[in-house]
Amino acid sequence: MSILDFTAPKTQQTSRTPFAGLTSVGHANYGERPKAKVWLNVGYEKNGKFINLPIGLPIDTMEAGEVRGQNEDWVKQRTAQNELLKALQAMGAAFAPGQEETINLTIKLRRVNEQLEVAKDQNEYSFDPASLLVAAE
């Protein structure tokens, strides 16, 4: 039998980052993926020059998101995301080397939410773990 420690700090580890799976020199899997040739670059035009962010998104090596779940709206959105990726990949693959085109996309800047923490005395679902033990008769 193991003992559960409900007071231990909870660490949330996830591999879902905006750059998960991208090839970079410092990445442990460097060399395992093909080198990207089609990039989505975000920026603006000024005085005939395109001023883009220092890092683009490698479209041709990006993998589609997994589509699963029971929420119909979420499945529709994920499917549309994958369709967008596939369309961009096909478009870029058809370009001649060095060819670039301006495409119509919407760019959103977002700051992630702060971690929500609820104090134990404010949580109506909180309980005393000692109450799980059955008292000996």
VOFITI-647279 format. One record per residue: residue number from 0; residue in three letters; x, y negated, z of N, C-alpha, C in turn. Coordinates in steps of 0.02 Angstrom, whole numbers, padded with zeros to 5 digits. Atoms other than C-alpha are relative to their C-alpha. Layout:
BEGIN
SEFI;num;residuo;n.px;n.py;n.pz;ca.px;ca.py;ca.pz;c.px;c.py;c.pz
SEFI;NUM;ALA;X;Y;Z;X;Y;Z;X;Y;Z
...
! end
This chain:
BEGIN
SEFI;num;residuo;n.px;n.py;n.pz;ca.px;ca.py;ca.pz;c.px;c.py;c.pz
SEFI;0;MET;00043;00059;00000;00000;00000;00000;00045;-00062;00000
SEFI;1;SER;-00040;00061;00002;00067;-00172;-00040;-00036;-00056;00037
SEFI;2;ILE;00027;00058;-00037;00042;-00335;00053;-00004;-00059;-00048
SEFI;3;LEU;00009;00059;00042;-00028;-00484;-00040;00015;-00062;00041
SEFI;4;ASP;-00016;00062;-00034;00043;-00653;00007;-00036;-00057;-00036
SEFI;5;PHE;00040;00052;00031;-00090;-00783;-00033;00028;-00070;00013
SEFI;6;THR;-00028;00065;-00016;00017;-00923;00038;00062;-00016;-00042
SEFI;7;ALA;-00060;00010;00040;00164;-00899;-00081;-00016;-00049;-00056
SEFI;8;PRO;00011;00046;00055;00186;-01038;-00209;-00011;00038;-00065
SEFI;9;LYS;00016;-00034;00063;00113;-00990;-00376;00041;-00031;-00056
SEFI;10;THR;-00037;00024;00058;00226;-01003;-00526;-00037;00022;-00062
SEFI;11;GLN;00036;-00014;00062;00144;-01014;-00694;00050;-00001;-00057
SEFI;12;GLN;-00048;-00005;00054;00258;-00952;-00831;-00038;00016;-00064
SEFI;13;THR;00032;-00011;00063;00204;-00959;-01010;00050;-00010;-00056
SEFI;14;SER;-00044;00009;00058;00289;-00942;-01178;-00032;-00046;-00051
SEFI;15;ARG;00035;00044;00048;00164;-01058;-01262;00027;-00070;00008
SEFI;16;THR;-00026;00068;00003;00262;-01214;-01300;-00007;-00023;-00072
SEFI;17;PRO;00006;00024;00068;00250;-01326;-01452;00053;00028;-00047
SEFI;18;PHE;-00055;-00023;00041;00416;-01255;-01512;00015;00074;00009
SEFI;19;ALA;-00011;-00071;-00011;00395;-01071;-01464;00013;00035;-00066
SEFI;20;GLY;-00016;-00038;00059;00478;-00960;-01592;00036;-00037;-00055
SEFI;21;LEU;-00036;00037;00051;00565;-01099;-01688;00074;00017;00002
SEFI;22;THR;-00071;-00015;00003;00742;-01068;-01746;00041;-00062;00016
SEFI;23;SER;-00046;00054;-00016;00871;-01179;-01664;00066;00031;00021
SEFI;24;VAL;-00066;-00026;-00016;01056;-01161;-01628;00001;00027;00071
SEFI;25;GLY;-00001;-00022;-00069;01024;-01145;-01441;-00049;00055;00016
SEFI;26;HIS;00052;-00050;-00012;00884;-01019;-01461;00031;00070;-00001
SEFI;27;ALA;-00028;-00067;-00007;00921;-00839;-01409;-00009;00042;-00063
SEFI;28;ASN;00014;-00040;00060;00845;-00770;-01570;00027;-00033;-00064
SEFI;29;TYR;-00028;00035;00058;00948;-00883;-01684;00026;00051;-00051
SEFI;30;GLY;-00024;-00043;00053;00978;-00797;-01849;-00049;00056;-00015
SEFI;31;GLU;00047;-00054;00012;00835;-00672;-01832;-00056;-00022;-00047
SEFI;32;ARG;00054;00025;00043;00710;-00783;-01923;00030;-00033;-00062
SEFI;33;PRO;-00026;00034;00060;00729;-00851;-02099;00005;-00075;00013
SEFI;34;LYS;-00009;00073;-00007;00789;-01030;-02113;-00058;-00036;-00035
SEFI;35;ALA;00057;00037;00027;00644;-01150;-02140;00020;-00043;-00059
SEFI;36;LYS;-00012;00041;00059;00633;-01235;-02309;-00056;-00050;-00012
SEFI;37;VAL;00057;00045;00008;00463;-01321;-02296;-00014;-00032;00067
SEFI;38;TRP;00007;00036;-00063;00446;-01455;-02163;-00056;-00051;-00004
SEFI;39;LEU;00051;00052;-00007;00302;-01564;-02105;00032;-00054;00043
SEFI;40;ASN;-00033;00056;-00035;00377;-01732;-02057;-00051;-00055;00013
SEFI;41;VAL;00047;00052;-00021;00280;-01866;-01962;00037;-00066;00006
SEFI;42;GLY;-00032;00066;-00004;00320;-02050;-01981;-00043;-00052;-00035
SEFI;43;TYR;00035;00054;00034;00276;-02210;-02072;00046;-00027;-00055
SEFI;44;GLU;-00038;00031;00054;00330;-02306;-02227;00009;-00074;00013
SEFI;45;LYS;-00015;00071;-00009;00415;-02475;-02215;00054;-00020;-00049
SEFI;46;ASN;-00048;00025;00049;00504;-02571;-02352;00027;00055;-00046
SEFI;47;GLY;-00019;-00053;00047;00505;-02420;-02466;00036;00059;00031
SEFI;48;LYS;-00034;-00056;-00034;00580;-02303;-02336;-00049;00036;00045
SEFI;49;PHE;00040;-00040;-00045;00499;-02161;-02241;00039;00008;00065
SEFI;50;ILE;-00031;-00003;-00067;00541;-02175;-02056;-00036;00055;00038
SEFI;51;ASN;00033;-00057;-00031;00505;-02006;-01978;00029;00015;00069
SEFI;52;LEU;-00025;-00022;-00064;00522;-01929;-01807;00062;00044;-00010
SEFI;53;PRO;-00062;-00039;00007;00689;-01843;-01774;-00010;00074;-00013
SEFI;54;ILE;00012;-00071;00009;00611;-01670;-01775;-00065;00011;-00038
SEFI;55;GLY;00059;-00017;00038;00490;-01602;-01903;-00026;00069;00021
SEFI;56;LEU;00028;-00066;-00014;00382;-01446;-01899;00015;00046;-00059
SEFI;57;PRO;-00015;-00047;00054;00446;-01297;-01999;-00063;00040;-00019
SEFI;58;ILE;00065;-00028;00019;00288;-01246;-02092;00007;00071;-00027
SEFI;59;ASP;-00004;-00066;00033;00350;-01096;-02192;00019;00057;00048
SEFI;60;THR;-00017;-00052;-00048;00416;-01002;-02040;-00048;00002;00059
SEFI;61;MET;00050;00002;-00054;00270;-01047;-01926;-00048;00058;-00009
SEFI;62;GLU;00045;-00057;00002;00161;-00899;-01881;-00071;-00022;00017
SEFI;63;ALA;00070;00014;-00015;-00028;-00902;-01879;-00016;00019;00072
SEFI;64;GLY;00021;-00016;-00068;-00113;-00902;-01710;-00044;00061;00001
SEFI;65;GLU;00040;-00060;-00007;-00195;-00744;-01647;-00074;-00020;00007
SEFI;66;VAL;00072;00013;-00003;-00384;-00743;-01673;-00033;00057;00037
SEFI;67;ARG;00037;-00050;-00038;-00475;-00650;-01537;-00039;-00036;00054
SEFI;68;GLY;00041;00030;-00052;-00605;-00684;-01406;-00074;00005;-00017
SEFI;69;GLN;00072;-00004;00007;-00791;-00694;-01382;-00033;-00068;-00009
SEFI;70;ASN;00027;00066;00009;-00813;-00882;-01395;00000;-00017;-00075
SEFI;71;GLU;00006;00009;00073;-00878;-00909;-01572;00031;-00065;-00024
SEFI;72;ASP;-00028;00064;00021;-00830;-01093;-01580;00076;00002;00001
SEFI;73;TRP;-00072;-00004;-00004;-00652;-01057;-01523;00028;00042;-00058
SEFI;74;VAL;-00022;-00043;00055;-00636;-00916;-01652;-00003;-00039;-00066
SEFI;75;LYS;00006;00041;00061;-00697;-01036;-01788;00057;-00050;-00004
SEFI;76;GLN;-00054;00049;00000;-00570;-01168;-01735;00067;00032;-00015
SEFI;77;ARG;-00064;-00034;00011;-00425;-01045;-01728;00006;00023;-00073
SEFI;78;THR;00001;-00022;00070;-00475;-00976;-01899;00015;-00060;-00046
SEFI;79;ALA;-00013;00061;00039;-00477;-01154;-01969;00073;-00022;00006
SEFI;80;GLN;-00071;00016;-00010;-00304;-01186;-01893;00043;00043;-00045
SEFI;81;ASN;-00039;-00046;00041;-00237;-01032;-01980;-00009;-00014;-00074
SEFI;82;GLU;00012;00018;00070;-00319;-01084;-02144;00040;-00062;-00019
SEFI;83;LEU;-00040;00060;00013;-00235;-01256;-02130;00073;00019;-00009
SEFI;84;LEU;-00069;-00022;00005;-00067;-01174;-02099;00013;00035;-00066
SEFI;85;LYS;-00009;-00037;00063;-00089;-01056;-02246;-00001;-00047;-00060
SEFI;86;ALA;00005;00048;00055;-00139;-01200;-02361;00064;-00042;-00005
SEFI;87;LEU;-00062;00039;00001;00013;-01304;-02309;00059;00042;-00022
SEFI;88;GLN;-00054;-00045;00021;00128;-01154;-02331;-00002;00010;-00075
SEFI;89;ALA;00007;-00011;00072;00060;-01121;-02506;00018;-00063;-00039
SEFI;90;MET;-00015;00063;00033;00071;-01305;-02552;00075;-00012;-00002
SEFI;91;GLY;-00072;00011;-00004;00251;-01318;-02492;00040;00049;-00042
SEFI;92;ALA;-00035;-00052;00039;00303;-01155;-02576;-00001;-00017;-00074
SEFI;93;ALA;00006;00018;00071;00244;-01225;-02743;00041;-00062;-00019
SEFI;94;PHE;-00041;00060;00015;00352;-01383;-02727;00067;00021;-00029
SEFI;95;ALA;-00068;-00008;00025;00514;-01398;-02823;00048;-00019;00057
SEFI;96;PRO;-00047;00019;-00052;00670;-01409;-02713;00009;-00076;00003
SEFI;97;GLY;-00006;00072;-00010;00679;-01585;-02641;-00064;-00039;-00011
SEFI;98;GLN;00063;00034;00011;00500;-01627;-02690;-00034;-00014;00066
SEFI;99;GLU;00040;00017;-00059;00397;-01718;-02560;-00062;-00037;-00022
SEFI;100;GLU;00064;00032;00015;00218;-01777;-02560;-00029;-00026;00065
SEFI;101;THR;00037;00025;-00057;00115;-01881;-02442;-00067;00035;00001
SEFI;102;ILE;00064;-00036;-00005;-00033;-01781;-02378;-00043;-00034;00052
SEFI;103;ASN;00048;00032;-00044;-00189;-01834;-02287;-00013;00044;00061
SEFI;104;LEU;00011;-00034;-00063;-00182;-01771;-02107;-00012;-00052;00054
SEFI;105;THR;00009;00043;-00059;-00235;-01846;-01941;00051;00019;00052
SEFI;106;ILE;-00050;-00012;-00052;-00102;-01864;-01809;-00027;-00026;00066
SEFI;107;LYS;00023;00020;-00066;-00149;-01868;-01626;00058;00004;00049
SEFI;108;LEU;-00049;00002;-00054;-00037;-01917;-01482;-00037;00016;00064
SEFI;109;ARG;00036;-00022;-00060;-00085;-01831;-01320;00048;00012;00056
SEFI;110;ARG;-00037;-00017;-00060;-00018;-01824;-01145;-00039;00055;00035
SEFI;111;VAL;00033;-00056;-00033;-00055;-01662;-01054;-00028;-00023;00067
SEFI;112;ASN;00030;00016;-00065;-00165;-01666;-00899;00049;00017;00056
SEFI;113;GLU;-00038;-00017;-00059;-00086;-01667;-00729;-00026;00066;00028
SEFI;114;GLN;00021;-00063;-00030;-00090;-01502;-00636;-00053;-00015;00053
SEFI;115;LEU;00054;00010;-00047;-00254;-01494;-00542;00012;00043;00062
SEFI;116;GLU;-00008;-00037;-00063;-00234;-01446;-00360;-00058;-00017;00045
SEFI;117;VAL;00056;00008;-00046;-00376;-01420;-00239;00024;00022;00069
SEFI;118;ALA;-00020;-00018;-00068;-00341;-01424;-00053;-00043;00057;00026
SEFI;119;LYS;00036;-00059;-00024;-00389;-01264;00036;-00063;-00020;00038
SEFI;120;ASP;00059;00020;-00038;-00509;-01357;00151;-00054;-00032;-00045
SEFI;121;GLN;00049;00028;00047;-00595;-01432;-00004;-00027;00053;-00049
SEFI;122;ASN;00019;-00053;00046;-00617;-01264;-00092;-00052;00045;00033
SEFI;123;GLU;00055;-00040;-00029;-00784;-01183;-00055;00008;00075;-00013
SEFI;124;TYR;-00012;-00070;00014;-00717;-01019;-00126;00060;00029;00038
SEFI;125;SER;-00059;-00022;-00037;-00565;-01010;-00014;-00021;00043;00059
SEFI;126;PHE;00016;-00045;-00056;-00557;-00878;00122;00064;00015;00039
SEFI;127;ASP;-00056;-00021;-00042;-00446;-00812;00260;00018;00071;-00020
SEFI;128;PRO;-00019;-00067;00022;-00349;-00662;00191;-00004;00052;00057
SEFI;129;ALA;00004;-00047;-00056;-00349;-00585;00366;-00070;00029;00006
SEFI;130;SER;00070;-00025;-00004;-00539;-00566;00348;-00010;00062;-00044
SEFI;131;LEU;00006;-00060;00041;-00507;-00428;00220;00014;00063;00039
SEFI;132;LEU;-00017;-00059;-00040;-00439;-00312;00353;-00060;00021;00041
SEFI;133;VAL;00054;-00028;-00039;-00565;-00199;00434;00026;00015;00070
SEFI;134;ALA;-00022;-00011;-00069;-00551;-00200;00622;-00010;00072;00020
SEFI;135;ALA;00006;-00070;-00025;-00519;-00030;00703;-00053;00004;00053
SEFI;136;GLU;00054;-00007;-00048;-00665;00034;00804;00023;00038;00061
! end
